[in-house]
């Protein structure tokens, strides 16, 4: 029954027709994507720069604010009284055309995640900003914090133009100096982050940042990297940080940083930066409210200022609360400052069944991350009583497995490192069964090829060792001497010990039903496998400390993102939050051979090839040739083992308005970010 229900759900977003009729001058009355009232389309989908909108709509914008904004502002520690909305907005705010209607102010947006830094990207994306973003067509890159940008001819210089008068959430000016501070003093300071993120480098070399004036930022690249713009359009890593706030604790910016920090009860300025910023640009780092609650009173504010639509005002072990940013840079087409919603309330629930129950009870406005098709029957059954809608949307990433190629146990390392073992374990998986049982026949069995959608140069690898053939799997295992030595029905390691594969998984990354089917299939060919559900934090920590036998998570990435981020092809083949393996290979590379284990030659070939690939124009014969080598090495060596690429559910309460049909249910375009959650409002 449920399969029929799923198949009846439409997988495409609505298209809109654009009229081309002028409206009378005067104050802007407000248009919507569903009723453009004759206003012609702008340079970018759904958004306009102010002057362009006023010209297109033949009107003069007057700005309005949330009537509760003064009370909301009072909850933001460190904020003083508010100037008028005209003085809070940039001189040229970004005009957003809402999907269905001009919203109403008020309400609290209720959210669920697993824990801090676990199952939270979906929620972070509802308030996220960066220089640019993808429009909801997932094709066009459009303005956000930056109003314009330009590449030079050979993609070695990217210039952003910021908005004059743009302000941080505490009212301080946001300028190009905040971008240079972020890159030079945070991302490239080894005292804050020992190793820079690869996507902030070009072929392993750093960029330089010039700031010719307050509104102009120039990224100078040592070699071409056209994918850098797509990185800023999708990444959680925001390209700016408040220099006026964090810089006072940075020794390179303020000579009194350490003494200032010590007066606040910290060892030095870097300790304060760690409390505020962690060691990354991941905005989910716990604030001093949680990290240093005894010292918050001695700091300028409990959290550092933000450009996002909501600002943290409460941070506890149970969850977080966010208040609308009084200085947010977006307005709707009638001049109302966004966001419409007053507060966001995030609660931590690690147990999947409890999360599902709260959704069924109508206690959550929106949820996608950590949901799988396994829970959809329960969600469908409760949708009428809970007054919510369940949409099923295609994914981009899908479940993949990774054996620990540098396991601390030498006998396991020898076995897992044998390519024929990985070929056998892939052949032992019944992907058609997984598709039927877990994905209700709506998925597609597929090997991992990194690129999604699959590119032309990767197509021939999609069925690599995906055919279900347990007899062939047994024969390959026998061939490498991985046999049952004691007659108990399960195969033993070369040292005589029985192999037990401990399969720890988190439901944020893979459903329990899929793990059970995979484990059963491996047991059936004599490879003893036991599985256990753990929290995402436990799984990630164990994986990154080289403790797991096998990992499972959703991975794959669109071509534009791979052009800006090389981590899928460089050991350990993923960051802390994703699937990764070969941790000791990564340690060897990072230490120039002083520590860890030397990777095989094909791993070094991939490093060279991904750097070359990112410098080329996608779709050219040269690019496709290099891309083909990347897939041949990654998939041919089964670094990851793919299962089934399937759809995922998205749930939203019917009271949540201006909620559009997502094109995908995916992390890769940063979840809700293309769909402008700042325009959502609650109408009971």
C-alpha positions in Angstrom: 0.0 0.0 0.0 2.7 2.4 1.0 4.7 1.7 -2.2 1.6 2.9 -4.2 1.3 6.0 -2.1 5.0 6.8 -2.7 4.8 6.3 -6.4 1.9 8.7 -6.5 4.0 11.6 -5.1 5.3 13.9 -7.7 9.1 14.4 -7.9 9.3 17.7 -9.7 9.0 21.3 -8.5 6.4 23.6 -9.9 7.2 25.8 -12.8 6.1 29.4 -13.0 5.0 31.5 -15.9 6.3 35.1 -16.1 4.0 37.9 -17.4 5.5 41.0 -18.8 3.1 43.7 -18.0 3.9 46.9 -16.1 2.1 48.0 -12.9 1.4 51.5 -11.8 4.0 53.5 -9.8 3.8 54.3 -6.1 4.7 52.2 -3.1 5.6 48.6 -3.7 2.5 46.5 -3.0 4.2 43.1 -2.9 4.4 40.5 -5.6 4.8 36.7 -5.2 6.2 34.0 -7.4 2.6 32.7 -7.8 1.3 36.2 -8.8 4.0 38.4 -10.3 1.3 41.1 -11.2 3.0 41.7 -14.5 6.5 42.4 -13.1 9.2 41.1 -15.4 11.8 38.6 -14.2 15.0 40.0 -12.9 18.6 39.0 -13.6 18.3 36.2 -11.1 15.5 33.8 -10.1 13.3 35.1 -7.2 15.6 37.8 -6.0 16.3 41.4 -7.1 18.7 44.1 -6.1 16.7 47.0 -4.7 17.2 49.4 -7.6 16.4 46.6 -10.2 13.2 45.7 -8.4 12.0 49.3 -8.1 12.6 49.7 -11.8 10.9 46.4 -12.8 7.9 47.0 -10.5 7.7 50.8 -11.2 7.5 51.5 -7.5 9.3 53.0 -4.5 10.2 50.6 -1.7 9.3 51.6 1.9 10.6 49.4 4.6 8.7 47.8 7.5 9.8 45.7 10.5 8.6 43.0 12.8 6.5 44.7 15.4 8.2 42.5 18.0 11.7 43.3 16.9 12.6 45.5 19.9 11.6 42.7 22.3 13.5 40.2 20.2 16.6 42.4 20.1 16.5 42.6 23.9 17.1 38.8 24.1 20.4 39.1 22.2 23.1 39.6 24.8 25.3 42.6 24.0 22.9 44.3 21.6 21.9 47.9 22.4 18.8 49.7 21.4 17.7 49.6 17.8 17.9 52.3 15.2 15.1 52.5 12.6 14.7 49.6 10.1 16.0 52.0 7.4 19.2 52.4 9.3 19.5 48.7 10.1 19.2 47.5 6.5 22.0 47.9 3.9 21.6 50.7 1.4 20.7 48.0 -1.2 19.0 45.1 0.6 18.3 41.9 -1.3 14.7 41.8 -2.3 13.1 38.4 -2.1 9.9 37.5 -3.9 8.0 35.1 -1.7 6.6 31.9 -3.2 3.0 32.2 -2.4 2.2 35.2 -0.2 3.6 38.1 1.8 4.1 36.7 5.2 3.0 37.6 8.7 5.4 38.1 11.6 5.6 36.0 14.7 5.8 32.5 16.0 8.5 30.0 17.0 10.0 27.5 14.5 10.3 24.2 16.3 13.1 21.9 15.2 14.8 18.6 16.1 18.3 17.5 15.8 20.3 14.6 17.2 22.8 16.7 19.2 25.3 19.5 18.8 27.0 18.9 15.4 24.8 15.9 14.8 21.8 16.1 12.5 22.0 19.9 12.6 23.0 20.9 9.1 19.3 20.9 8.0 18.5 23.4 10.8 21.6 25.6 10.2 20.6 25.8 6.5 17.4 27.6 7.4 19.3 30.7 8.6 22.5 30.3 6.6 24.1 33.0 4.4 27.2 33.1 2.3 28.5 35.4 -0.5 26.2 33.6 -3.0 23.8 30.6 -3.1 22.2 28.3 -5.7 18.7 29.3 -6.7 16.0 26.7 -6.3 16.6 25.4 -9.8 20.0 24.2 -8.5 21.6 25.6 -11.6 21.9 29.4 -11.3 24.1 30.9 -8.7 22.5 34.1 -7.3 23.4 37.0 -4.9 23.2 36.8 -1.2 25.7 38.6 1.1 27.5 39.7 -2.0 25.5 41.7 -4.5 27.8 40.9 -7.4 30.9 39.0 -8.4 33.2 38.5 -11.4 35.9 36.1 -12.5 38.9 37.1 -14.5 39.5 35.4 -17.8 41.5 32.4 -16.5 39.7 31.8 -13.2 42.6 32.9 -11.1 40.9 36.0 -9.5 37.4 36.1 -8.1 36.0 39.5 -7.0 33.0 40.0 -4.8 31.2 43.3 -4.3 29.5 43.6 -0.9 26.5 45.7 0.1 27.2 49.2 1.4 25.8 49.7 4.8 25.5 46.0 5.6 25.7 45.3 9.4 26.4 42.4 11.7 23.7 41.3 14.1 25.0 43.7 16.8 24.9 46.7 14.4 28.6 46.9 13.6 29.6 47.5 10.0 30.3 44.4 7.8 33.1 45.2 5.4 35.7 43.5 3.3 38.0 43.5 6.4 35.8 40.8 7.9 36.5 38.6 4.9 40.3 39.1 5.0 40.3 38.5 8.8 38.4 35.2 8.3 40.8 33.9 5.7 44.1 35.2 6.9 43.7 35.2 10.7 41.3 32.3 11.3 41.4 29.8 8.4 45.1 30.1 7.8 46.3 30.5 11.4 47.7 27.1 12.5 47.1 28.1 16.1 43.3 27.9 15.3 43.3 25.2 12.7 46.4 23.0 12.3 45.6 22.1 8.7 43.6 24.4 6.4 40.5 22.9 4.8 41.4 21.7 1.3 38.6 23.7 -0.3 40.3 26.9 0.9 43.4 26.0 -1.0 44.1 25.7 -4.7 46.2 22.7 -5.6 47.4 22.6 -2.0 48.5 26.3 -2.0 46.8 29.2 -0.2 45.1 32.1 -1.8 45.6 35.8 -1.0 42.8 38.3 -0.2 42.9 41.9 -1.3 40.5 44.5 0.0 40.8 47.6 -2.2 37.8 49.2 -0.4 35.2 48.4 2.2 32.9 46.7 -0.3 35.4 44.9 -2.5 37.0 41.6 -1.9 39.5 40.0 -4.3 40.5 36.3 -4.0 43.8 35.8 -5.8 44.3 32.1 -6.7 47.7 30.6 -7.4 46.2 28.6 -10.3 42.7 28.3 -11.9 39.8 26.9 -9.7 36.5 27.8 -11.3 34.7 25.7 -8.7 35.5 28.2 -5.9 32.3 30.1 -6.6 30.2 27.0 -6.3 31.9 26.2 -3.0 30.7 29.6 -1.6 27.2 28.9 -3.0 26.9 25.6 -1.0 29.3 25.4 1.8 28.5 25.8 5.5 31.9 27.5 5.7 31.0 31.2 5.6 33.6 33.4 4.0 33.7 36.0 6.7 33.9 36.5 10.5 33.4 39.6 12.7 36.8 41.2 13.0 35.5 43.8 15.4 34.5 41.1 17.8 36.9 38.1 17.4 39.8 40.3 16.3 40.2 41.8 19.7 41.3 38.4 21.0 43.6 37.6 18.1 47.3 38.3 18.9 48.1 39.3 15.3 45.2 41.8 15.3 45.4 43.2 18.8 48.6 43.3 20.8 46.6 43.3 24.0 44.6 40.2 23.0 46.2 37.9 25.6 45.8 40.3 28.5 42.3 41.0 27.5 41.6 37.3 27.5 43.2 36.7 30.8 41.1 39.4 32.4 38.1 37.4 31.2 39.5 34.2 32.8 41.0 32.6 29.8 44.6 31.4 29.3 45.2 33.6 26.2 43.4 35.1 23.2 43.4 31.8 21.3 41.5 30.2 24.1 38.7 32.8 23.7 38.7 32.2 20.0 38.3 28.5 20.6 35.4 29.2 22.9 33.7 31.4 20.4 34.8 29.8 17.1 36.1 26.3 17.7 38.7 25.2 15.2 36.6 25.5 12.1 34.1 27.6 10.2 31.3 25.2 11.2 28.8 27.6 12.8 27.4 24.8 14.9 30.3 25.0 17.4 28.9 25.3 20.9 29.0 28.9 22.1 30.6 30.1 25.4 27.1 29.7 26.8 27.8 26.0 26.8 31.6 25.8 26.3 32.5 28.2 29.1 29.4 29.1 31.0 31.3 30.3 34.0 33.2 32.9 32.0 30.4 34.2 29.8 29.8 37.2 32.1 33.4 38.3 31.4 33.1 38.2 27.6 31.8 41.0 25.4 28.8 38.8 24.4 27.7 35.2 24.8 28.0 34.5 21.1 29.8 36.2 18.3 27.8 38.4 15.9 26.2 36.9 12.8 25.0 37.8 9.4 22.5 34.9 9.4 18.8 35.4 9.8 18.8 34.1 13.4 21.2 34.6 16.3 21.9 32.2 19.2 20.4 33.4 22.5 20.4 30.1 24.4 22.8 27.1 24.3 22.3 24.2 26.7 22.8 20.4 26.7 19.1 20.1 25.8 19.1 22.4 22.8 19.3 25.9 21.5 17.1 28.9 20.9 17.7 31.5 18.2 16.2 35.1 17.8 15.6 36.9 14.5 18.5 39.0 13.5 17.3 42.7 13.6 20.0 43.7 11.0 19.3 40.9 8.5 19.8 42.1 4.9 16.8 40.7 3.1 13.3 42.2 2.6 10.3 40.9 0.8 8.7 42.5 -2.2 6.6 44.7 -0.1 9.6 46.0 1.9 9.1 43.9 5.1 12.4 42.9 6.7 12.9 39.2 6.8 12.8 36.8 8.5 9.1 36.7 9.4 9.5 34.2 12.2 10.5 35.5 15.7 12.4 32.5 17.1 13.8 29.1 16.4 13.8 26.4 19.1 16.0 23.4 18.5 15.8 20.4 20.7 18.2 17.4 20.8 16.7 14.0 20.4 19.1 11.2 19.6 16.6 8.4 19.4 15.1 7.9 16.0 11.8 6.6 17.2 11.2 9.5 19.5 12.0 11.9 16.7 9.4 10.2 14.6 6.9 10.3 17.4 7.3 14.1 17.9 6.8 14.7 14.2 3.7 12.5 14.2 2.4 14.6 17.2 2.8 17.8 15.2 5.6 19.1 17.4 8.0 20.0 14.6 7.6 22.6 11.8 10.1 20.9 9.5 12.4 17.9 9.3 14.4 16.2 6.6 17.9 15.2 7.9 18.1 11.8 9.6 14.8 10.7 8.1 14.7 7.7 5.8 12.1 5.8 3.8 12.0 3.2 6.6 10.1 5.7 8.8 7.7 6.9 6.1 4.9 4.5 6.7 4.6 5.8 10.3 4.9 9.3 9.1 2.2 8.8 6.5 -0.2 7.2 8.9 0.1 10.2 11.3 0.1 13.0 8.7 -3.6 13.8 9.0 -3.7 14.0 12.8 -0.4 15.9 12.9 -1.5 18.2 10.1 1.8 17.9 8.1 2.8 16.9 4.6 5.3 14.2 3.7 7.2 14.8 0.4 9.4 12.1 -1.2 12.3 13.6 -3.1 15.3 12.2 -4.9 18.6 12.3 -3.1 22.0 13.1 -4.4 24.1 11.2 -1.9 23.3 7.6 -1.0 24.4 4.8 1.4 28.0 3.7 0.9 30.2 1.5 3.0 33.9 1.9 3.7 36.2 -0.8 5.2 38.9 0.5 7.4 41.9 0.3 5.0 44.4 1.2 7.7 43.0 -0.8 10.6 45.0 -0.9 13.8 44.6 -4.7 13.9 47.2 -5.8 11.4 45.3 -9.0 10.4 42.2 -6.9 9.7 44.3 -4.3 7.8 45.7 -7.1 5.6 42.3 -8.5 4.8 40.4 -5.2 4.4 43.3 -3.9 2.2 42.9 -6.8 -0.2 41.0 -5.5 -3.2 39.6 -9.0 -3.9 38.1 -9.0 -0.4 36.3 -5.7 -1.1 35.1 -7.0 -4.5 33.7 -10.1 -2.8 32.0 -8.1 0.0 30.4 -5.9 -2.7 29.2 -8.9 -4.7 27.7 -10.5 -1.5 25.2 -7.5 -1.1 21.7 -8.1 -2.5 21.0 -4.6 -3.7 17.7 -5.6 -5.3 16.5 -6.8 -2.0 17.6 -3.6 -0.3 15.7 -1.6 -3.0 12.5 -3.6 -2.6 12.5 -3.8 1.2 14.0 -0.4 2.2 13.3 1.8 -0.8 10.0 0.3 -1.9 11.4 -0.3 -5.4 12.0 3.4 -6.0 15.8 3.2 -5.7 18.6 2.3 -8.1 21.3 -0.2 -7.2 24.6 1.6 -7.9 28.3 1.5 -7.2 29.9 4.6 -5.8 31.4 6.8 -8.5 31.6 10.1 -6.5 29.8 12.1 -9.1 26.0 12.6 -8.8 24.3 12.9 -11.2 26.6 10.4 -12.9 28.8 12.0 -15.5 29.5 10.5 -18.9 33.0 9.4 -17.9 31.7 7.6 -14.8 28.8 5.7 -16.3 30.7 2.5 -17.1 31.6 2.1 -13.4 28.1 2.3 -11.9 27.6 -1.5 -11.9 31.1 -2.4 -10.9 30.8 -5.5 -8.7 27.1 -4.6 -7.9 25.6 -7.9 -9.3 24.4 -10.1 -6.4 26.5 -13.2 -6.7 27.1 -14.9 -3.3 28.8 -17.9 -5.0 31.3 -15.7 -6.7 31.9 -13.8 -3.4 32.6 -17.1 -1.6 35.0 -18.2 -4.4 36.9 -14.9 -4.2 37.2 -15.1 -0.4 38.4 -18.7 -0.7 41.0 -17.6 -3.3 42.6 -15.1 -0.9 42.8 -17.7 1.8 40.0 -16.2 3.9 38.4 -19.5 4.9 36.7 -21.2 7.8 39.6 -22.8 9.7 37.7 -24.1 12.8 34.5 -25.4 11.1 32.1 -23.1 12.9 30.7 -21.8 9.6 32.5 -18.4 9.7 35.8 -17.5 8.1 38.9 -16.8 10.1 41.8 -14.3 9.8 45.2 -15.2 8.6 46.5 -15.4 12.2 43.8 -18.0 13.0 41.6 -15.6 15.0 37.9 -15.5 14.1 36.9 -12.4 12.2 34.0 -10.5 13.6 33.1 -7.4 11.7 31.6 -4.9 14.1 29.2 -2.7 12.1 28.4 0.4 14.2 26.0 2.8 12.5 24.1 5.9 13.1 20.6 6.4 11.7 21.6 9.9 10.6 23.7 8.2 8.0 21.9 4.9 7.2 18.7 3.2 8.2 18.9 0.2 10.5 16.9 -2.0 8.1 19.5 -1.5 5.4 22.4 -2.3 7.8 20.6 -5.5 8.9 20.2 -6.7 5.3 23.8 -6.0 4.5 25.0 -7.8 7.6 22.8 -10.8 6.9 24.2 -11.0 3.3 27.8 -10.9 4.7 27.0 -13.6 7.3 25.6 -15.7 4.5 29.0 -15.9 2.8 30.7 -16.8 6.0 31.9 -13.3 7.1 30.6 -12.9 10.7 29.0 -9.5 11.1 27.3 -7.9 14.1 25.7 -4.5 14.0 24.9 -1.9 16.6 23.3 1.5 16.5 25.3 4.3 18.0 25.0 8.1 18.1 26.4 10.1 15.2 29.0 11.6 17.5 30.1 8.1 18.6 30.3 6.9 15.0 32.2 9.9 13.8 34.7 9.9 16.7 35.4 6.2 16.3 35.8 6.5 12.5 38.2 9.4 12.7 40.3 7.7 15.5 40.7 4.6 13.3 38.6 2.4 15.5 35.8 1.1 13.2 35.9 -2.0 11.1 33.4 -0.7 8.6 31.5 2.6 8.2 28.3 3.6 6.5 27.1 7.1 5.5 25.5 8.9 2.6 28.0 10.3 0.1 28.3 11.5 -3.5 28.5 15.0 -4.8 27.5 17.1 -7.9 30.1 18.0 -10.4 30.1 21.8 -9.6 30.9 21.0 -5.9 33.7 18.6 -6.8 35.2 21.4 -8.8 35.6 23.3 -5.6 36.2 20.6 -3.0 38.7 17.7 -3.5 38.1 15.7 -0.3 36.5 12.7 -2.0 39.7 11.9 -3.8 42.3 12.6 -1.1 42.8 10.3 1.9 40.9 10.0 4.2 38.4 10.7 1.4 36.0 12.8 3.5 35.9 15.2 6.4 34.9 14.5 10.0 31.2 14.7 9.3 31.2 12.3 6.4 32.3 8.8 5.4 36.1 8.3 5.5 38.7 5.6 5.5 42.5 5.3 5.3 43.1 7.5 8.3 46.7 6.5 8.6 47.3 7.2 4.9 46.1 10.8 5.6 48.4 11.0 8.6 51.3 9.9 6.4 50.5 12.6 3.8 50.0 15.3 6.3 53.3 14.5 8.1 55.3 14.2 4.9 56.0 10.6 5.8 56.9 11.1 9.4 53.9 9.3 10.8 51.1 7.0 9.6 51.2 4.5 6.7 52.3 5.2 3.2 49.3 5.1 0.8 49.4 3.1 -2.5 50.5 4.7 -5.7 46.9 5.1 -7.0 46.0 7.3 -4.0 48.8 9.7 -5.0 47.6 9.6 -8.6 44.2 10.7 -7.5 45.6 13.7 -5.5 47.4 14.9 -8.7 44.4 14.3 -10.9 41.8 16.1 -8.7 44.1 19.1 -8.5 44.3 19.1 -12.3 40.6 18.4 -12.7 39.6 21.4 -10.6 41.7 23.7 -12.8 40.1 22.6 -16.1 36.8 23.6 -17.8 34.2 20.9 -17.1 33.0 19.0 -20.0 36.1 19.4 -22.2 37.8 16.2 -23.5 40.8 17.0 -21.3 38.6 17.3 -18.2 36.7 14.1 -19.0 39.9 12.2 -19.4 41.2 13.3 -16.0 37.7 12.7 -14.5 37.7 9.2 -15.9 41.0 8.4 -14.2 39.7 9.7 -10.9 36.7 7.3 -11.1 38.8 4.4 -12.3 41.1 4.7 -9.3 38.4 5.5 -6.7 35.7 3.0 -7.9 38.1 0.5 -9.3 39.8 0.2 -5.9 36.4 0.2 -4.1 37.4 2.8 -1.6 33.7 3.0 -0.9 31.1 0.4 -1.8 27.8 1.7 -3.0 24.4 0.2 -2.3 21.2 1.8 -3.5 20.6 5.4 -4.6 17.1 6.2 -3.4 14.8 9.0 -2.4 14.2 10.5 1.0 11.3 12.1 2.9 10.8 15.8 3.8 8.2 16.7 6.4 6.7 20.1 7.0 3.7 21.2 9.0 0.9 22.6 6.8 0.9 25.8 8.9 4.4 26.6 7.6 3.8 28.8 4.6 5.8 29.8 1.6 7.2 26.3 1.7 8.0 25.1 -1.8 8.6 21.7 -3.3 12.4 20.9 -3.0 14.1 19.6 -6.1 16.1 17.2 -4.0 16.4 16.0 -0.4 20.1 16.6 0.0 22.9 18.0 1.9 25.0 18.8 -1.1 23.4 22.1 -2.0 23.1 22.8 1.7 19.6 21.5 2.3 17.0 24.4 2.6 19.5 27.1 1.5 18.3 27.3 -2.2 14.7 27.7 -1.0 15.0 30.8 1.1 13.7 29.6 4.5 13.8 33.3 5.6 10.5 33.8 3.7 8.8 31.0 5.7 6.1 32.0 8.1 3.7 30.2 10.5 -0.1 30.6 10.0 -2.2 28.6 12.3 
